[in-house]
């Protein structure tokens, strides 16, 4: 029997246990609020994480079918895996690489900063950097972010030494081992990083922050959390008054269950969050929940991501060390003279040998393809992480031709790249190539656009209810006891890896939700 | 080397449809991890000549001249397993090999490349290519060959095992790096 009764109407139901859902669950339960978390995946632990890359991928990844369309490279290179995120307790904080930069103040004013750009649906955030800053400070302490609050940086790895030397040759100044949610010294009951690589397979040291072993167990310790694993939400129900009042889900045995709710918070990642809202259509809300604007699923962003590999005549052994611990931040600026709006980061990256030919290299075979692999030991790696432009028709929709295990339409991910995206990628690839060539690379290889990991903006916050799904607190414009609590709520993608901002927004939302509940407004 | 099934004659006579065997090349990194110099992979669905032809296709897709046949034999073993599980895959492989013809494995590399280019869009080629990429670089043989060290949690990570041992470029100033944790 669940600790919170199915008929109990007093609980907050959170769908998803990742950066948004896990953080929100911890915050609300600490304030004495009863919370049910529905998590579609299983529960792993630092002990159970597989150290075999292929097996770890299968252990953690959301593998249920999706389809895709549009002209983005992912559709061609990874037709069955448009996005790569987790289905496990802790969500994508289990496989993330823990880069935790902040958005820049001007990035929150995207529409005002960049001006009108044809073919985009840019908006300004409904909150300013000053609104967000206290929650960044809180989140950075919570996650133990390096180079903040006196926490030292991570030590430079071989891969970073190559990046650093190249960046300095080009005159870049803001180059360091990154703001990382990876312990550079023991912190918060967790050990420090032993530079084992394997961040993406789940950190067996627990040195990398994940809600799996921080927020979730702490929420459980309050006695107010009812975490239900292998439970997949299929529908959010509402009453005649238009307020949501229950979540229907499939449990581990595939049985249909129905949990009553006072408040529902959706945190299922940027694909499943809009899908669930669309699946919950009713006669009162024929376009899906919180979708009177027609904005649910639209404006999907995934950031400009792409690998660049430098091949040298001496060993780098890039797999040794924290995967993403290094960054060049000089291109995080708004400078239209570069030929595009928005900024990008260049971040350290590597892939383990089994994954590298599958994800890191463009389609190929034969002598040339094999010659890159022959140099695996002598290879350094980076990736671009840049702001992509929101577009109304880059969107998550229901694909009625393909059904999931429960007979429900799967999500289709449609992306047509904006010329700004392509100009930014080209600029970044050129700069990264120059960095490697400046320190003697004998060859530079540009990787493909990998399956999207930063799925955001698909149920965005907006000041104007016609332009988005939720208000400045992630509370949906249409339904006051329904909240967006994950990256879907970001109004624009920015150039920062999204997790820190998702956590900061969840911390802020938790204060609002508990205040509103206390005031009986929801 | 536990992926490589040890030869067991009685078992073979009962269950196998084909067999791939070979000798580990002297001086190869494989000699460090192999138990003995002989290796054998038994097949349960494909026959020996199909297995040999698939080895040749895999080697043409990912030509690493000094990488032992044993590494490629694992790709064939995985394909054999897929064929055993799925009749459609079996048919795709059988028909694809028939189209390449019996002389494929013996022909020079440039002719093999040309032959594969002609069938590149086919389900056969794409199946073999993907399986080659998935399996070839995942074995201990490949790890040894490419110098990849794999997981390090069981050995205490790379913190004191070379994560920062690169000496052909300048060290990063401490302000942009960070202190090494104390050795426990």
Contacts between the chains, C-beta under 8 A, distances in Angstrom:
chain1	res1	chain2	res2	distance
A	51	B	150	7.8
A	51	B	151	3.7
A	51	B	153	6.1
A	51	B	154	7.5
A	52	B	151	7.8
A	53	B	138	7.4
A	54	B	134	7.3
A	54	B	138	6.1
A	146	B	178	7.0
A	152	B	178	4.6
A	152	B	179	5.5
A	153	B	176	7.4
A	153	B	177	6.1
A	153	B	178	3.5
A	154	B	177	7.8
A	154	B	178	4.9
A	155	B	163	8.0
A	155	B	164	6.3
A	155	B	177	5.5
A	155	B	178	4.7
A	155	B	179	6.6
A	155	B	180	5.2
A	156	B	164	6.2
A	156	B	171	7.6
A	156	B	172	4.0
A	156	B	176	7.4
A	156	B	177	3.9
A	156	B	178	7.5
A	157	B	163	5.0
A	157	B	164	5.8
A	158	B	162	7.8
A	158	B	163	6.6
A	158	B	164	6.1
A	158	B	165	6.7
A	158	B	166	3.9
A	160	B	172	6.7
A	160	B	177	7.8
A	161	B	164	7.4
A	161	B	166	5.1
A	161	B	169	5.1
A	161	B	170	7.7
A	161	B	171	7.3
A	161	B	172	6.0
A	162	B	166	7.4
A	162	B	169	6.3
A	164	B	169	8.0
A	164	B	172	4.9
A	164	B	176	6.8
A	165	B	169	4.5
A	165	B	170	6.2
A	175	B	176	6.1
A	176	B	175	7.7
A	176	B	176	4.2
A	176	B	177	7.5
A	177	B	172	7.8
A	177	B	176	6.8
A	177	B	177	5.7
A	177	B	178	5.8
A	184	B	178	5.2
A	184	B	179	7.5
A	184	B	181	7.4
A	185	B	181	6.2
A	192	B	181	4.9
A	193	B	157	7.7
A	193	B	159	7.6
A	193	B	181	7.8
A	194	B	152	7.8
A	194	B	153	7.7
A	194	B	156	6.0
A	194	B	157	2.9
A	194	B	158	7.5
A	194	B	159	4.6
A	195	B	157	5.1
A	195	B	158	4.7
A	195	B	159	4.4
A	195	B	163	4.1
A	196	B	151	7.1
A	196	B	152	4.4
A	196	B	153	5.1
A	196	B	157	3.8
A	196	B	158	6.2
A	196	B	159	7.9
A	197	B	151	7.7
A	197	B	152	6.4
A	197	B	158	6.8
A	198	B	151	5.9
A	198	B	152	7.5
A	198	B	153	6.7
A	201	B	151	7.9
A	204	B	153	4.5
A	205	B	153	7.2
A	205	B	157	7.6
A	314	B	166	7.9
A	314	B	168	4.9
A	315	B	147	7.6
A	315	B	166	7.4
A	316	B	166	6.4
A	317	B	147	7.7
A	317	B	149	7.6
A	317	B	162	6.5
A	317	B	163	8.0
A	317	B	165	7.8
A	317	B	166	7.7
A	319	B	148	6.4
A	319	B	149	6.9
A	320	B	149	7.3
A	320	B	152	7.5
A	320	B	158	3.7
A	320	B	161	7.4
A	320	B	162	5.8
A	320	B	163	4.1
A	321	B	158	6.0
A	321	B	163	4.1
A	321	B	164	7.5
A	352	B	148	7.4
A	352	B	150	7.5
A	353	B	137	5.2
A	353	B	138	7.8
A	353	B	142	6.8
A	353	B	143	6.6
A	353	B	146	5.8
A	353	B	148	4.0
A	353	B	150	7.7
A	354	B	134	7.7
A	354	B	137	5.1
A	354	B	138	4.2
A	356	B	137	7.2
A	357	B	133	4.7
A	357	B	137	5.7
A	358	B	133	5.6
A	358	B	134	6.7
A	365	B	61	4.4
A	365	B	62	6.8
A	365	B	116	7.9
A	365	B	129	5.7
A	366	B	60	7.3
A	366	B	61	7.0
A	366	B	63	7.0
A	366	B	113	6.1
A	367	B	63	5.8
A	369	B	62	7.0
A	370	B	62	5.2
A	370	B	63	5.0
A	370	B	64	5.7
A	373	B	62	7.3
A	373	B	64	7.1
A	373	B	137	7.0
A	373	B	146	6.7
A	374	B	64	6.6
A	374	B	146	7.7
A	376	B	146	4.7
A	376	B	147	7.1
A	376	B	148	6.4
A	377	B	146	6.5
A	377	B	147	4.0
A	377	B	148	7.4
A	439	B	169	6.4
